Amino acid sequence: MTLQDDTPKWVDSEAAEANDPTCSSSVDTEAVKPVPPAADDEDFEVTSSSFQAIRTLTLCARFWRWVSVAVNLMFGILSLVASSMMLFAGLTHEISGAHKMQGEAGVVIAFILLLIASGSGIYGALKFRSCFVVVPLLAYVSFSGIGLVTHNWADFVLYLLFAIPQVMLIREIRRGVYADGGQLEQLV
């Protein structure tokens, strides 16, 4: 009477496969690694050129931002000084007639409005918000037009020069890459 092996046959078959390297059913996942695709030179050139374009645009925006701030700050200071001088002159000197008083008051109000416009331009330039930069642009264009109509060529040229940085800054802000306004501020 022989003893029978009670071990199931499937256990013996798994042990045999484990000892036989040719019959191994397990896959070594560490040995199989994905092959990285070859770098495409054309895509790399496109990426580099895009980065260069963003860098150039950022530098241009930075330049026009500080030019706009300088112009608006200078004009705001001039408006403040001029309005203060006219107000001081109106208070300390005799004013003949109500018409002259109304004229001086109108000029002071105009300078105060220009001071507000220049402040709006400074804020818009620092925060890259074109809606604020438009305010001094409209003021400068209006006064330049008045200088053209009245043949005051000095005012025409001066206000036109003041308007150019505002136009260029609005152009940089409204570029497609910086449509949301916040990205430009972070990059610059």
CYANA upper distance limits for C-alpha pairs under 8 A (distance plus 0.5 A):
  7 THR  CA     11 VAL  CA      7.63
  7 THR  CA     12 ASP  CA      8.28
  8 PRO  CA     12 ASP  CA      7.62
  9 LYS  CA     13 SER  CA      6.86
 10 TRP  CA     14 GLU  CA      6.73
 11 VAL  CA     15 ALA  CA      6.78
 12 ASP  CA     16 ALA  CA      6.68
 13 SER  CA     17 GLU  CA      6.74
 14 GLU  CA     18 ALA  CA      6.66
 15 ALA  CA     19 ASN  CA      6.87
 16 ALA  CA     20 ASP  CA      6.69
 17 GLU  CA     21 PRO  CA      7.89
 17 GLU  CA     23 CYS  CA      5.81
 17 GLU  CA     24 SER  CA      6.25
 17 GLU  CA     25 SER  CA      8.19
 18 ALA  CA     23 CYS  CA      7.99
 18 ALA  CA     24 SER  CA      6.58
 20 ASP  CA     24 SER  CA      7.04
 28 ASP  CA     32 VAL  CA      7.27
 29 THR  CA     33 LYS  CA      7.99
 39 ALA  CA     44 PHE  CA      8.24
 40 ASP  CA     44 PHE  CA      6.84
 41 ASP  CA     45 GLU  CA      6.67
 42 GLU  CA     46 VAL  CA      6.77
 43 ASP  CA     47 THR  CA      6.67
 44 PHE  CA     48 SER  CA      6.61
 45 GLU  CA     49 SER  CA      6.54
 46 VAL  CA     50 SER  CA      6.55
 47 THR  CA     51 PHE  CA      6.68
 48 SER  CA     52 GLN  CA      6.64
 49 SER  CA     53 ALA  CA      6.60
 50 SER  CA     54 ILE  CA      6.75
 51 PHE  CA     55 ARG  CA      6.59
 52 GLN  CA     56 THR  CA      6.54
 53 ALA  CA     57 LEU  CA      6.51
 54 ILE  CA     58 THR  CA      6.50
 55 ARG  CA     59 LEU  CA      6.74
 56 THR  CA     60 CYS  CA      6.68
 57 LEU  CA     61 ALA  CA      6.57
 57 LEU  CA    172 GLU  CA      7.81
 58 THR  CA     62 ARG  CA      6.59
 58 THR  CA    184 LEU  CA      7.67
 58 THR  CA    187 LEU  CA      7.47
 58 THR  CA    188 VAL  CA      6.45
 59 LEU  CA     63 PHE  CA      6.64
 59 LEU  CA    188 VAL  CA      8.07
 60 CYS  CA     64 TRP  CA      6.74
 60 CYS  CA    172 GLU  CA      7.93
 61 ALA  CA     65 ARG  CA      6.41
 61 ALA  CA    169 LEU  CA      6.92
 61 ALA  CA    172 GLU  CA      6.07
 61 ALA  CA    173 ILE  CA      7.85
 61 ALA  CA    188 VAL  CA      8.43
 62 ARG  CA     66 TRP  CA      6.94
 62 ARG  CA    188 VAL  CA      7.02
 63 PHE  CA     67 VAL  CA      6.81
 64 TRP  CA     68 SER  CA      6.39
 64 TRP  CA    165 PRO  CA      6.55
 64 TRP  CA    166 GLN  CA      8.39
 64 TRP  CA    168 MET  CA      7.08
 64 TRP  CA    169 LEU  CA      5.87
 65 ARG  CA     69 VAL  CA      6.67
 65 ARG  CA    125 ALA  CA      5.81
 65 ARG  CA    126 LEU  CA      7.40
 65 ARG  CA    128 PHE  CA      8.47
 65 ARG  CA    169 LEU  CA      6.67
 66 TRP  CA     70 ALA  CA      6.52
 66 TRP  CA    125 ALA  CA      8.12
 67 VAL  CA     71 VAL  CA      6.64
 67 VAL  CA    165 PRO  CA      6.91
 68 SER  CA     72 ASN  CA      6.56
 68 SER  CA    121 GLY  CA      7.98
 68 SER  CA    122 ILE  CA      7.69
 68 SER  CA    125 ALA  CA      7.08
 68 SER  CA    165 PRO  CA      5.82
 68 SER  CA    166 GLN  CA      6.49
 68 SER  CA    169 LEU  CA      7.85
 69 VAL  CA     73 LEU  CA      6.36
 69 VAL  CA    121 GLY  CA      7.69
 69 VAL  CA    122 ILE  CA      5.55
 69 VAL  CA    125 ALA  CA      6.77
 69 VAL  CA    126 LEU  CA      8.02
 70 ALA  CA     74 MET  CA      6.52
 71 VAL  CA     75 PHE  CA      6.60
 71 VAL  CA    162 PHE  CA      6.92
 72 ASN  CA     76 GLY  CA      6.35
 72 ASN  CA    118 SER  CA      5.28
 72 ASN  CA    119 GLY  CA      7.57
 72 ASN  CA    121 GLY  CA      6.74
 72 ASN  CA    122 ILE  CA      6.59
 72 ASN  CA    136 PRO  CA      8.29
 72 ASN  CA    162 PHE  CA      8.50
 73 LEU  CA     77 ILE  CA      6.67
 73 LEU  CA    118 SER  CA      7.16
 73 LEU  CA    119 GLY  CA      7.98
 73 LEU  CA    122 ILE  CA      7.44
 74 MET  CA     78 LEU  CA      6.73
 75 PHE  CA     79 SER  CA      6.51
 75 PHE  CA    115 LEU  CA      8.11
 75 PHE  CA    118 SER  CA      7.25
 76 GLY  CA     80 LEU  CA      6.61
 76 GLY  CA    114 LEU  CA      7.57
 76 GLY  CA    115 LEU  CA      5.34
 76 GLY  CA    116 ILE  CA      8.38
 76 GLY  CA    118 SER  CA      5.86
 76 GLY  CA    119 GLY  CA      7.48
 77 ILE  CA     81 VAL  CA      6.61
 77 ILE  CA    115 LEU  CA      8.25
 78 LEU  CA     82 ALA  CA      6.46
 79 SER  CA     83 SER  CA      6.45
 79 SER  CA    111 PHE  CA      5.78
 79 SER  CA    112 ILE  CA      7.48
 79 SER  CA    114 LEU  CA      7.17
 79 SER  CA    115 LEU  CA      6.28
 80 LEU  CA     84 SER  CA      6.51
 80 LEU  CA    111 PHE  CA      7.62
 80 LEU  CA    112 ILE  CA      7.63
 80 LEU  CA    115 LEU  CA      7.04
 81 VAL  CA     85 MET  CA      6.59
 82 ALA  CA     86 MET  CA      6.67
 82 ALA  CA    111 PHE  CA      7.91
 83 SER  CA     87 LEU  CA      6.51
 83 SER  CA    107 VAL  CA      8.11
 83 SER  CA    108 VAL  CA      5.52
 83 SER  CA    111 PHE  CA      6.25
 83 SER  CA    112 ILE  CA      7.45
 84 SER  CA     88 PHE  CA      6.48
 84 SER  CA    108 VAL  CA      8.47
 85 MET  CA     89 ALA  CA      6.51
 86 MET  CA     90 GLY  CA      6.58
 86 MET  CA    104 GLU  CA      7.62
 86 MET  CA    108 VAL  CA      7.34
 87 LEU  CA     91 LEU  CA      6.77
 87 LEU  CA    104 GLU  CA      8.33
 87 LEU  CA    105 ALA  CA      8.38
 87 LEU  CA    108 VAL  CA      7.37
 88 PHE  CA     92 THR  CA      6.67
 89 ALA  CA     93 HIS  CA      6.25
 90 GLY  CA     94 GLU  CA      7.90
 90 GLY  CA     95 ILE  CA      7.42
 90 GLY  CA    101 MET  CA      8.10
 90 GLY  CA    104 GLU  CA      7.86
 95 ILE  CA    100 LYS  CA      7.30
 95 ILE  CA    101 MET  CA      7.00
 96 SER  CA    100 LYS  CA      7.18
 96 SER  CA    101 MET  CA      8.36
 97 GLY  CA    101 MET  CA      7.35
 98 ALA  CA    102 GLN  CA      6.66
 99 HIS  CA    103 GLY  CA      6.67
100 LYS  CA    104 GLU  CA      6.76
101 MET  CA    105 ALA  CA      6.62
102 GLN  CA    106 GLY  CA      6.55
103 GLY  CA    107 VAL  CA      6.84
104 GLU  CA    108 VAL  CA      6.72
105 ALA  CA    109 ILE  CA      6.67
106 GLY  CA    110 ALA  CA      6.63
107 VAL  CA    111 PHE  CA      6.74
108 VAL  CA    112 ILE  CA      6.70
109 ILE  CA    113 LEU  CA      6.69
110 ALA  CA    114 LEU  CA      6.76
111 PHE  CA    115 LEU  CA      6.62
112 ILE  CA    116 ILE  CA      6.82
113 LEU  CA    117 ALA  CA      6.66
114 LEU  CA    118 SER  CA      6.57
114 LEU  CA    136 PRO  CA      8.03
114 LEU  CA    139 ALA  CA      7.59
115 LEU  CA    119 GLY  CA      6.74
116 ILE  CA    120 SER  CA      6.70
117 ALA  CA    121 GLY  CA      6.74
117 ALA  CA    135 VAL  CA      6.18
117 ALA  CA    136 PRO  CA      5.31
117 ALA  CA    139 ALA  CA      7.71
118 SER  CA    122 ILE  CA      6.76
118 SER  CA    135 VAL  CA      8.48
118 SER  CA    136 PRO  CA      6.16
119 GLY  CA    123 TYR  CA      6.76
120 SER  CA    124 GLY  CA      6.55
120 SER  CA    132 PHE  CA      5.85
120 SER  CA    133 VAL  CA      7.11
120 SER  CA    135 VAL  CA      7.21
120 SER  CA    136 PRO  CA      7.58
121 GLY  CA    125 ALA  CA      6.52
121 GLY  CA    132 PHE  CA      6.19
121 GLY  CA    133 VAL  CA      5.01
121 GLY  CA    134 VAL  CA      7.95
121 GLY  CA    135 VAL  CA      7.19
121 GLY  CA    136 PRO  CA      6.18
122 ILE  CA    126 LEU  CA      6.69
122 ILE  CA    133 VAL  CA      8.13
123 TYR  CA    127 LYS  CA      6.56
123 TYR  CA    129 ARG  CA      8.48
123 TYR  CA    132 PHE  CA      7.50
123 TYR  CA    133 VAL  CA      8.44
124 GLY  CA    128 PHE  CA      5.84
124 GLY  CA    129 ARG  CA      5.14
124 GLY  CA    130 SER  CA      6.70
124 GLY  CA    131 CYS  CA      7.71
124 GLY  CA    132 PHE  CA      5.14
124 GLY  CA    133 VAL  CA      5.58
125 ALA  CA    129 ARG  CA      7.17
125 ALA  CA    130 SER  CA      8.28
125 ALA  CA    132 PHE  CA      8.42
125 ALA  CA    133 VAL  CA      7.04
125 ALA  CA    169 LEU  CA      8.03
127 LYS  CA    185 GLU  CA      7.46
128 PHE  CA    173 ILE  CA      6.92
128 PHE  CA    181 GLY  CA      6.73
128 PHE  CA    182 GLY  CA      8.39
128 PHE  CA    184 LEU  CA      7.99
128 PHE  CA    185 GLU  CA      7.23
129 ARG  CA    133 VAL  CA      7.25
129 ARG  CA    173 ILE  CA      7.88
129 ARG  CA    181 GLY  CA      7.24
130 SER  CA    134 VAL  CA      6.67
130 SER  CA    169 LEU  CA      8.42
130 SER  CA    170 ILE  CA      5.93
130 SER  CA    173 ILE  CA      7.11
130 SER  CA    174 ARG  CA      8.19
131 CYS  CA    135 VAL  CA      7.78
132 PHE  CA    136 PRO  CA      8.38
133 VAL  CA    137 LEU  CA      7.02
133 VAL  CA    166 GLN  CA      6.82
133 VAL  CA    170 ILE  CA      7.54
134 VAL  CA    138 LEU  CA      6.64
134 VAL  CA    166 GLN  CA      7.88
134 VAL  CA    170 ILE  CA      8.33
135 VAL  CA    139 ALA  CA      7.01
136 PRO  CA    140 TYR  CA      6.54
136 PRO  CA    163 ALA  CA      8.30
136 PRO  CA    166 GLN  CA      8.25
137 LEU  CA    141 VAL  CA      6.59
137 LEU  CA    163 ALA  CA      5.90
137 LEU  CA    166 GLN  CA      6.44
137 LEU  CA    167 VAL  CA      7.80
138 LEU  CA    142 SER  CA      6.50
139 ALA  CA    143 PHE  CA      6.77
140 TYR  CA    144 SER  CA      6.49
140 TYR  CA    159 TYR  CA      5.57
140 TYR  CA    160 LEU  CA      7.16
140 TYR  CA    162 PHE  CA      6.99
140 TYR  CA    163 ALA  CA      6.10
141 VAL  CA    145 GLY  CA      6.56
141 VAL  CA    159 TYR  CA      7.21
141 VAL  CA    160 LEU  CA      7.04
141 VAL  CA    163 ALA  CA      6.99
142 SER  CA    146 ILE  CA      6.76
143 PHE  CA    147 GLY  CA      6.67
143 PHE  CA    155 ASP  CA      7.86
143 PHE  CA    156 PHE  CA      7.70
143 PHE  CA    159 TYR  CA      6.92
144 SER  CA    148 LEU  CA      6.76
144 SER  CA    155 ASP  CA      6.69
144 SER  CA    156 PHE  CA      4.73
144 SER  CA    157 VAL  CA      7.50
144 SER  CA    158 LEU  CA      8.01
144 SER  CA    159 TYR  CA      5.53
144 SER  CA    160 LEU  CA      6.26
145 GLY  CA    149 VAL  CA      6.70
145 GLY  CA    156 PHE  CA      7.17
146 ILE  CA    150 THR  CA      6.55
146 ILE  CA    156 PHE  CA      7.91
147 GLY  CA    151 HIS  CA      6.23
147 GLY  CA    152 ASN  CA      5.08
147 GLY  CA    153 TRP  CA      6.56
147 GLY  CA    154 ALA  CA      8.04
147 GLY  CA    155 ASP  CA      5.73
147 GLY  CA    156 PHE  CA      5.03
148 LEU  CA    152 ASN  CA      6.68
148 LEU  CA    153 TRP  CA      6.93
148 LEU  CA    156 PHE  CA      6.05
152 ASN  CA    156 PHE  CA      6.83
153 TRP  CA    157 VAL  CA      6.58
154 ALA  CA    158 LEU  CA      6.51
155 ASP  CA    159 TYR  CA      6.44
156 PHE  CA    160 LEU  CA      6.56
157 VAL  CA    161 LEU  CA      6.62
158 LEU  CA    162 PHE  CA      6.85
159 TYR  CA    163 ALA  CA      6.68
160 LEU  CA    164 ILE  CA      6.99
161 LEU  CA    165 PRO  CA      8.11
162 PHE  CA    166 GLN  CA      7.95
163 ALA  CA    167 VAL  CA      6.90
164 ILE  CA    168 MET  CA      6.80
165 PRO  CA    169 LEU  CA      6.52
166 GLN  CA    170 ILE  CA      6.66
167 VAL  CA    171 ARG  CA      6.68
168 MET  CA    172 GLU  CA      6.82
169 LEU  CA    173 ILE  CA      6.70
170 ILE  CA    174 ARG  CA      6.57
171 ARG  CA    175 ARG  CA      6.97
173 ILE  CA    178 TYR  CA      6.87
173 ILE  CA    179 ALA  CA      7.72
173 ILE  CA    181 GLY  CA      7.24
173 ILE  CA    184 LEU  CA      8.11
174 ARG  CA    178 TYR  CA      7.13
174 ARG  CA    179 ALA  CA      6.38
175 ARG  CA    179 ALA  CA      6.75
178 TYR  CA    182 GLY  CA      7.97
178 TYR  CA    183 GLN  CA      6.42
178 TYR  CA    184 LEU  CA      6.13
181 GLY  CA    185 GLU  CA      7.38
182 GLY  CA    186 GLN  CA      6.96
183 GLN  CA    187 LEU  CA      6.69
184 LEU  CA    188 VAL  CA      6.49
